[in-house]
């Protein structure tokens, strides 16, 4: 699963979180559209752009980059993309860059070439492990920090964020979508656990029995898929016993990971995520994602 795709999906569906993260008012997100832009000369794509709406001429645009692996060429590539974009589109807004790292140790600043430009107010570098009090007090920033939370404490933080979401978010659809996204992050962090185990860990079993949740999400389709998965697991266990306990355990683990990924597809579709992005995020073949979507849409 690609961490940058996870972040871009989060910012697309919950843009207020991005503006909280950079220290602006969450309401400022209403002035922007989150999009991606193709830069034609070199055929590359800027996936994380917050562009001001047409009525917001005085607002800057934000180029967002998520970098979770050390890369000596990162800033060379980033600023090349920025200035090629400026040359091609000549946007009527001042530029801003926001880079998101799990920690300072991942960054490769290349001070010889970029020290002065990185010190500009136009550049914001965010290190998730240094969010501190902001992550404690803000629901949105806490969701961002959950991505790098240690496995041992991720469940505790996720439960706290879910409780905050239920208390603070009045709109039922927004509340459900954010809770689903929190669950998605935990599945991403704990691929060895089944979806049922994660629901129990996060206390979502009772939540999904509430009238509000059932009205917002089609439980009938979910139950149908669950029955199919149970039958598949039973057959897998039978085959595993025949072929050997060790092989059966290994297949069971693989099935569990695959099932968790497949169960996320309808949820990510409901969040408005493109089919290609879902395939990249879950590291699944495009044809598999399309087949699950088609089966879900079928009566």
ZASESE-213322 format. One record per residue (C-alpha): residue number from 1; residue in one letter; x, y, z. Coordinates in Angstrom, 3 decimals. Layout:
// ZASESE-213322
<resi=NUM, resn=A, u=X, v=Y, w=Z>
...
// end
This chain:
// ZASESE-213322
<resi=1, resn=X, u=0.000, v=0.000, w=0.000>
<resi=2, resn=X, u=1.339, v=3.415, w=-0.969>
<resi=3, resn=X, u=1.535, v=5.929, w=1.875>
<resi=4, resn=X, u=1.442, v=8.960, w=-0.424>
<resi=5, resn=X, u=-1.785, v=7.723, w=-2.036>
<resi=6, resn=X, u=-3.258, v=7.272, w=1.435>
<resi=7, resn=X, u=-2.451, v=10.901, w=2.284>
<resi=8, resn=X, u=-3.762, v=12.274, w=-1.004>
<resi=9, resn=X, u=-7.029, v=10.405, w=-0.475>
<resi=10, resn=X, u=-7.259, v=11.827, w=3.043>
<resi=11, resn=X, u=-6.699, v=15.395, w=1.825>
<resi=12, resn=X, u=-9.136, v=14.977, w=-1.050>
<resi=13, resn=X, u=-11.945, v=13.745, w=1.168>
<resi=14, resn=X, u=-11.132, v=15.825, w=4.256>
<resi=15, resn=X, u=-9.338, v=18.984, w=3.027>
<resi=16, resn=X, u=-9.892, v=20.717, w=6.370>
<resi=17, resn=X, u=-7.295, v=18.346, w=7.851>
<resi=18, resn=X, u=-4.605, v=19.678, w=5.505>
<resi=19, resn=X, u=-5.253, v=23.275, w=6.503>
<resi=20, resn=X, u=-5.194, v=22.347, w=10.186>
<resi=21, resn=X, u=-1.868, v=20.641, w=9.581>
<resi=22, resn=X, u=-0.242, v=23.759, w=8.096>
<resi=23, resn=X, u=-1.637, v=26.072, w=10.776>
<resi=24, resn=X, u=-4.437, v=27.699, w=8.808>
<resi=25, resn=X, u=-8.112, v=27.781, w=9.713>
<resi=26, resn=X, u=-9.962, v=24.603, w=8.718>
<resi=27, resn=X, u=-12.602, v=26.807, w=7.078>
<resi=28, resn=X, u=-9.975, v=27.990, w=4.586>
<resi=29, resn=X, u=-10.423, v=24.664, w=2.806>
<resi=30, resn=X, u=-13.689, v=26.027, w=1.390>
<resi=31, resn=X, u=-11.613, v=28.321, w=-0.817>
<resi=32, resn=X, u=-9.760, v=25.467, w=-2.502>
<resi=33, resn=X, u=-10.149, v=22.468, w=-4.770>
<resi=34, resn=X, u=-7.807, v=19.503, w=-4.339>
<resi=35, resn=X, u=-6.667, v=18.174, w=-7.705>
<resi=36, resn=X, u=-3.836, v=16.734, w=-9.779>
<resi=37, resn=X, u=-2.254, v=18.273, w=-12.864>
<resi=38, resn=X, u=-0.345, v=16.797, w=-15.786>
<resi=39, resn=X, u=2.824, v=18.623, w=-16.798>
<resi=40, resn=X, u=3.118, v=17.771, w=-20.469>
<resi=41, resn=X, u=6.750, v=18.420, w=-21.356>
<resi=42, resn=X, u=8.081, v=15.548, w=-19.256>
<resi=43, resn=X, u=4.789, v=13.651, w=-18.894>
<resi=44, resn=X, u=4.713, v=13.710, w=-15.091>
<resi=45, resn=X, u=1.791, v=14.361, w=-12.802>
<resi=46, resn=X, u=1.489, v=16.549, w=-9.714>
<resi=47, resn=X, u=-0.855, v=14.500, w=-7.531>
<resi=48, resn=X, u=-1.237, v=16.857, w=-4.565>
<resi=49, resn=X, u=-2.365, v=20.345, w=-5.551>
<resi=50, resn=X, u=-4.651, v=22.647, w=-3.611>
<resi=51, resn=X, u=-5.745, v=25.257, w=-6.148>
<resi=52, resn=X, u=-7.740, v=28.323, w=-5.066>
<resi=53, resn=X, u=-11.260, v=28.527, w=-6.426>
<resi=54, resn=X, u=-11.808, v=31.124, w=-9.180>
<resi=55, resn=X, u=-13.164, v=33.681, w=-6.706>
<resi=56, resn=X, u=-10.042, v=33.440, w=-4.496>
<resi=57, resn=X, u=-7.471, v=35.289, w=-6.593>
<resi=58, resn=X, u=-5.343, v=36.434, w=-3.642>
<resi=59, resn=X, u=-4.832, v=32.985, w=-2.138>
<resi=60, resn=X, u=-1.665, v=30.908, w=-2.768>
<resi=61, resn=X, u=-1.750, v=27.460, w=-4.301>
<resi=62, resn=X, u=-0.205, v=24.540, w=-2.393>
<resi=63, resn=X, u=1.901, v=21.759, w=-3.856>
<resi=64, resn=X, u=1.876, v=18.859, w=-1.368>
<resi=65, resn=X, u=4.470, v=16.085, w=-1.397>
<resi=66, resn=X, u=4.557, v=13.087, w=0.941>
<resi=67, resn=X, u=7.998, v=11.482, w=1.357>
<resi=68, resn=X, u=8.361, v=8.428, w=3.599>
<resi=69, resn=X, u=11.612, v=7.041, w=2.187>
<resi=70, resn=X, u=15.062, v=8.705, w=2.068>
<resi=71, resn=X, u=15.699, v=10.050, w=-1.426>
<resi=72, resn=X, u=18.737, v=12.151, w=-2.306>
<resi=73, resn=X, u=16.983, v=13.359, w=-5.459>
<resi=74, resn=X, u=13.714, v=14.385, w=-3.812>
<resi=75, resn=X, u=14.255, v=18.162, w=-3.716>
<resi=76, resn=X, u=15.872, v=18.162, w=-7.161>
<resi=77, resn=X, u=12.741, v=16.520, w=-8.533>
<resi=78, resn=X, u=10.305, v=18.572, w=-6.464>
<resi=79, resn=X, u=11.603, v=21.987, w=-7.472>
<resi=80, resn=X, u=12.043, v=20.902, w=-11.088>
<resi=81, resn=X, u=8.363, v=19.887, w=-11.131>
<resi=82, resn=X, u=7.304, v=23.126, w=-9.457>
<resi=83, resn=X, u=9.094, v=25.404, w=-11.895>
<resi=84, resn=X, u=8.039, v=23.412, w=-14.943>
<resi=85, resn=X, u=4.464, v=23.698, w=-13.701>
<resi=86, resn=X, u=4.894, v=27.464, w=-13.269>
<resi=87, resn=X, u=6.316, v=27.789, w=-16.754>
<resi=88, resn=X, u=3.572, v=25.759, w=-18.406>
<resi=89, resn=X, u=0.502, v=27.021, w=-16.516>
<resi=90, resn=X, u=1.644, v=30.437, w=-15.238>
<resi=91, resn=X, u=-0.930, v=30.335, w=-12.402>
<resi=92, resn=X, u=-2.206, v=33.692, w=-11.059>
<resi=93, resn=X, u=-1.404, v=32.656, w=-7.479>
<resi=94, resn=X, u=1.826, v=32.620, w=-5.445>
<resi=95, resn=X, u=3.240, v=29.164, w=-4.892>
<resi=96, resn=X, u=3.621, v=27.292, w=-1.622>
<resi=97, resn=X, u=5.222, v=23.902, w=-1.023>
<resi=98, resn=X, u=4.323, v=21.542, w=1.831>
<resi=99, resn=X, u=6.441, v=18.428, w=2.363>
<resi=100, resn=X, u=5.353, v=15.747, w=4.822>
<resi=101, resn=X, u=7.906, v=13.405, w=6.406>
<resi=102, resn=X, u=7.493, v=10.773, w=9.126>
<resi=103, resn=X, u=10.615, v=12.222, w=10.815>
<resi=104, resn=X, u=13.627, v=14.454, w=10.132>
<resi=105, resn=X, u=15.834, v=11.412, w=9.637>
<resi=106, resn=X, u=14.093, v=10.685, w=6.334>
<resi=107, resn=X, u=14.732, v=14.139, w=4.855>
<resi=108, resn=X, u=17.676, v=14.714, w=2.516>
<resi=109, resn=X, u=17.849, v=18.520, w=2.425>
<resi=110, resn=X, u=20.755, v=18.976, w=-0.029>
<resi=111, resn=X, u=21.737, v=22.293, w=1.573>
<resi=112, resn=X, u=24.399, v=23.025, w=-1.032>
<resi=113, resn=X, u=21.705, v=23.694, w=-3.619>
<resi=114, resn=X, u=18.516, v=24.334, w=-1.647>
<resi=115, resn=X, u=19.364, v=25.816, w=1.776>
<resi=116, resn=X, u=18.093, v=29.320, w=0.928>
<resi=117, resn=X, u=14.946, v=28.221, w=-0.861>
<resi=118, resn=X, u=14.026, v=25.793, w=1.923>
<resi=119, resn=X, u=14.264, v=28.631, w=4.452>
<resi=120, resn=X, u=11.617, v=30.677, w=2.623>
<resi=121, resn=X, u=8.189, v=31.188, w=4.184>
<resi=122, resn=X, u=6.829, v=29.654, w=1.002>
<resi=123, resn=X, u=8.145, v=26.235, w=2.074>
<resi=124, resn=X, u=6.634, v=24.266, w=4.974>
<resi=125, resn=X, u=8.235, v=21.031, w=6.129>
<resi=126, resn=X, u=6.137, v=18.861, w=8.440>
<resi=127, resn=X, u=7.605, v=16.029, w=10.533>
<resi=128, resn=X, u=4.781, v=13.867, w=11.809>
<resi=129, resn=X, u=6.659, v=12.614, w=14.867>
<resi=130, resn=X, u=6.972, v=16.232, w=16.079>
<resi=131, resn=X, u=3.285, v=17.183, w=15.944>
<resi=132, resn=X, u=3.021, v=16.770, w=19.719>
<resi=133, resn=X, u=0.209, v=18.757, w=21.327>
<resi=134, resn=X, u=-1.440, v=19.521, w=17.993>
<resi=135, resn=X, u=-2.087, v=15.813, w=17.473>
<resi=136, resn=X, u=-3.544, v=15.536, w=20.976>
<resi=137, resn=X, u=-5.968, v=18.428, w=20.572>
<resi=138, resn=X, u=-6.990, v=18.185, w=16.924>
<resi=139, resn=X, u=-9.022, v=15.320, w=15.492>
<resi=140, resn=X, u=-7.702, v=15.948, w=11.981>
<resi=141, resn=X, u=-4.034, v=16.186, w=12.953>
<resi=142, resn=X, u=-4.468, v=13.096, w=15.121>
<resi=143, resn=X, u=-5.687, v=11.136, w=12.086>
<resi=144, resn=X, u=-2.566, v=12.217, w=10.184>
<resi=145, resn=X, u=-0.314, v=11.125, w=13.057>
<resi=146, resn=X, u=-2.050, v=7.744, w=13.174>
<resi=147, resn=X, u=-0.229, v=6.841, w=9.953>
<resi=148, resn=X, u=3.136, v=6.728, w=11.779>
<resi=149, resn=X, u=1.883, v=5.549, w=15.168>
<resi=150, resn=X, u=3.636, v=2.437, w=16.485>
<resi=151, resn=X, u=1.706, v=-0.780, w=15.955>
<resi=152, resn=X, u=1.556, v=-1.394, w=19.706>
<resi=153, resn=X, u=-0.304, v=1.880, w=20.360>
<resi=154, resn=X, u=-2.095, v=2.427, w=17.036>
<resi=155, resn=X, u=-5.261, v=0.701, w=18.233>
<resi=156, resn=X, u=-5.486, v=2.898, w=21.342>
<resi=157, resn=X, u=-5.010, v=6.090, w=19.318>
<resi=158, resn=X, u=-7.526, v=4.948, w=16.702>
<resi=159, resn=X, u=-10.164, v=4.272, w=19.385>
<resi=160, resn=X, u=-9.611, v=7.754, w=20.821>
<resi=161, resn=X, u=-9.953, v=9.329, w=17.379>
<resi=162, resn=X, u=-13.134, v=7.377, w=16.678>
<resi=163, resn=X, u=-14.593, v=8.581, w=19.987>
<resi=164, resn=X, u=-13.627, v=12.165, w=19.064>
<resi=165, resn=X, u=-15.234, v=11.806, w=15.655>
<resi=166, resn=X, u=-18.494, v=10.599, w=17.181>
<resi=167, resn=X, u=-18.505, v=13.493, w=19.638>
<resi=168, resn=X, u=-17.332, v=16.326, w=17.386>
<resi=169, resn=X, u=-18.707, v=15.612, w=13.909>
<resi=170, resn=X, u=-22.358, v=16.501, w=13.611>
<resi=171, resn=X, u=-22.778, v=15.480, w=9.982>
<resi=172, resn=X, u=-23.430, v=11.738, w=9.998>
<resi=173, resn=X, u=-21.937, v=11.078, w=6.560>
<resi=174, resn=X, u=-18.715, v=12.919, w=7.395>
<resi=175, resn=X, u=-18.507, v=11.073, w=10.711>
<resi=176, resn=X, u=-18.980, v=7.681, w=9.075>
<resi=177, resn=X, u=-16.471, v=8.429, w=6.298>
<resi=178, resn=X, u=-13.793, v=9.569, w=8.740>
<resi=179, resn=X, u=-14.306, v=6.535, w=10.983>
<resi=180, resn=X, u=-14.050, v=4.314, w=7.916>
<resi=181, resn=X, u=-10.823, v=6.068, w=6.959>
<resi=182, resn=X, u=-9.385, v=5.531, w=10.442>
<resi=183, resn=X, u=-10.196, v=1.836, w=10.078>
<resi=184, resn=X, u=-8.500, v=1.882, w=6.649>
<resi=185, resn=X, u=-5.301, v=3.236, w=8.200>
<resi=186, resn=X, u=-5.303, v=0.480, w=10.832>
<resi=187, resn=X, u=-5.803, v=-2.194, w=8.160>
<resi=188, resn=X, u=-2.887, v=-0.626, w=6.290>
<resi=189, resn=X, u=-0.723, v=-0.713, w=9.439>
<resi=190, resn=X, u=-1.760, v=-4.197, w=10.598>
<resi=191, resn=X, u=-2.131, v=-6.304, w=7.435>
<resi=192, resn=X, u=-1.701, v=-9.509, w=9.422>
<resi=193, resn=X, u=-5.040, v=-8.968, w=11.193>
<resi=194, resn=X, u=-8.407, v=-9.795, w=9.660>
<resi=195, resn=X, u=-11.063, v=-7.157, w=9.193>
<resi=196, resn=X, u=-13.143, v=-8.755, w=11.961>
<resi=197, resn=X, u=-10.230, v=-8.576, w=14.401>
<resi=198, resn=X, u=-9.679, v=-4.921, w=13.594>
<resi=199, resn=X, u=-13.370, v=-4.082, w=14.014>
<resi=200, resn=X, u=-13.285, v=-5.736, w=17.436>
<resi=201, resn=X, u=-10.051, v=-3.921, w=18.346>
<resi=202, resn=X, u=-11.560, v=-0.551, w=17.455>
<resi=203, resn=X, u=-14.948, v=-1.217, w=19.009>
<resi=204, resn=X, u=-16.688, v=-0.905, w=15.654>
<resi=205, resn=X, u=-18.900, v=-3.963, w=16.035>
<resi=206, resn=X, u=-21.392, v=-2.107, w=18.204>
<resi=207, resn=X, u=-21.132, v=1.061, w=16.109>
<resi=208, resn=X, u=-22.054, v=-0.795, w=12.930>
<resi=209, resn=X, u=-25.178, v=-2.119, w=14.649>
<resi=210, resn=X, u=-26.538, v=1.369, w=15.281>
<resi=211, resn=X, u=-29.435, v=2.623, w=13.188>
<resi=212, resn=X, u=-27.445, v=5.645, w=12.034>
<resi=213, resn=X, u=-24.621, v=3.551, w=10.640>
<resi=214, resn=X, u=-26.912, v=0.998, w=9.038>
<resi=215, resn=X, u=-28.900, v=3.708, w=7.306>
<resi=216, resn=X, u=-25.698, v=5.315, w=6.011>
<resi=217, resn=X, u=-24.127, v=2.087, w=4.764>
<resi=218, resn=X, u=-25.734, v=-0.863, w=3.013>
<resi=219, resn=X, u=-25.340, v=-3.695, w=5.488>
<resi=220, resn=X, u=-27.043, v=-6.118, w=3.119>
<resi=221, resn=X, u=-24.182, v=-5.979, w=0.629>
<resi=222, resn=X, u=-21.665, v=-6.224, w=3.437>
<resi=223, resn=X, u=-23.342, v=-9.315, w=4.864>
<resi=224, resn=X, u=-23.381, v=-10.928, w=1.433>
<resi=225, resn=X, u=-19.673, v=-10.367, w=0.972>
<resi=226, resn=X, u=-19.018, v=-11.608, w=4.508>
<resi=227, resn=X, u=-20.845, v=-14.871, w=3.855>
<resi=228, resn=X, u=-18.785, v=-15.361, w=0.713>
<resi=229, resn=X, u=-15.564, v=-14.739, w=2.597>
<resi=230, resn=X, u=-16.564, v=-17.179, w=5.335>
<resi=231, resn=X, u=-17.244, v=-19.885, w=2.764>
<resi=232, resn=X, u=-13.899, v=-19.161, w=1.114>
<resi=233, resn=X, u=-12.082, v=-19.360, w=4.437>
<resi=234, resn=X, u=-13.775, v=-22.675, w=5.255>
<resi=235, resn=X, u=-12.719, v=-24.163, w=1.936>
<resi=236, resn=X, u=-9.219, v=-22.798, w=2.471>
<resi=237, resn=X, u=-9.024, v=-24.424, w=5.891>
<resi=238, resn=X, u=-10.137, v=-27.778, w=4.454>
<resi=239, resn=X, u=-7.488, v=-27.576, w=1.748>
<resi=240, resn=X, u=-4.944, v=-26.464, w=4.311>
<resi=241, resn=X, u=-5.584, v=-29.537, w=6.457>
<resi=242, resn=X, u=-5.202, v=-31.769, w=3.449>
<resi=243, resn=X, u=-1.999, v=-30.167, w=2.249>
<resi=244, resn=X, u=-0.413, v=-29.668, w=5.632>
<resi=245, resn=X, u=-0.863, v=-27.456, w=8.666>
<resi=246, resn=X, u=2.030, v=-25.181, w=7.864>
<resi=247, resn=X, u=0.878, v=-24.499, w=4.331>
<resi=248, resn=X, u=-2.655, v=-24.021, w=5.567>
<resi=249, resn=X, u=-1.581, v=-21.414, w=8.115>
<resi=250, resn=X, u=0.389, v=-19.556, w=5.467>
<resi=251, resn=X, u=-2.529, v=-19.580, w=3.055>
<resi=252, resn=X, u=-4.820, v=-18.438, w=5.828>
<resi=253, resn=X, u=-2.632, v=-15.435, w=6.536>
<resi=254, resn=X, u=-2.484, v=-14.571, w=2.848>
<resi=255, resn=X, u=-6.242, v=-14.937, w=2.514>
<resi=256, resn=X, u=-6.768, v=-12.716, w=5.527>
<resi=257, resn=X, u=-4.623, v=-9.968, w=4.031>
<resi=258, resn=X, u=-6.352, v=-10.311, w=0.658>
<resi=259, resn=X, u=-9.806, v=-10.242, w=2.229>
<resi=260, resn=X, u=-8.959, v=-7.118, w=4.197>
<resi=261, resn=X, u=-7.865, v=-5.381, w=1.003>
<resi=262, resn=X, u=-10.933, v=-6.490, w=-0.962>
<resi=263, resn=X, u=-13.270, v=-5.354, w=1.809>
<resi=264, resn=X, u=-11.793, v=-1.855, w=1.572>
<resi=265, resn=X, u=-12.599, v=-1.387, w=-2.117>
<resi=266, resn=X, u=-16.320, v=-0.451, w=-1.804>
<resi=267, resn=X, u=-15.479, v=1.885, w=1.072>
<resi=268, resn=X, u=-12.800, v=3.715, w=-0.926>
<resi=269, resn=X, u=-15.184, v=3.975, w=-3.882>
<resi=270, resn=X, u=-17.762, v=5.583, w=-1.595>
<resi=271, resn=X, u=-15.093, v=8.118, w=-0.599>
<resi=272, resn=X, u=-14.838, v=9.155, w=-4.248>
<resi=273, resn=X, u=-11.460, v=7.556, w=-4.943>
<resi=274, resn=X, u=-10.587, v=6.675, w=-8.550>
<resi=275, resn=X, u=-10.267, v=3.006, w=-9.533>
<resi=276, resn=X, u=-6.601, v=3.378, w=-10.541>
<resi=277, resn=X, u=-5.754, v=5.054, w=-7.229>
<resi=278, resn=X, u=-7.474, v=2.259, w=-5.279>
<resi=279, resn=X, u=-5.445, v=-0.349, w=-7.152>
<resi=280, resn=X, u=-2.225, v=1.523, w=-6.370>
<resi=281, resn=X, u=-3.140, v=2.102, w=-2.731>
<resi=282, resn=X, u=-4.013, v=-1.543, w=-2.048>
<resi=283, resn=X, u=-1.363, v=-2.958, w=-4.404>
<resi=284, resn=X, u=-3.961, v=-4.981, w=-6.303>
<resi=285, resn=X, u=-4.359, v=-5.595, w=-10.054>
<resi=286, resn=X, u=-6.666, v=-3.064, w=-11.683>
<resi=287, resn=X, u=-8.831, v=-5.902, w=-12.999>
<resi=288, resn=X, u=-9.379, v=-7.217, w=-9.462>
<resi=289, resn=X, u=-10.553, v=-3.820, w=-8.218>
<resi=290, resn=X, u=-12.889, v=-3.420, w=-11.195>
<resi=291, resn=X, u=-14.360, v=-6.893, w=-10.646>
<resi=292, resn=X, u=-15.091, v=-6.194, w=-6.965>
<resi=293, resn=X, u=-16.744, v=-2.869, w=-7.827>
<resi=294, resn=X, u=-18.872, v=-4.523, w=-10.504>
<resi=295, resn=X, u=-19.927, v=-7.309, w=-8.128>
<resi=296, resn=X, u=-20.792, v=-4.773, w=-5.420>
<resi=297, resn=X, u=-22.928, v=-2.732, w=-7.815>
<resi=298, resn=X, u=-24.807, v=-5.796, w=-9.049>
<resi=299, resn=X, u=-28.237, v=-6.355, w=-7.446>
// end
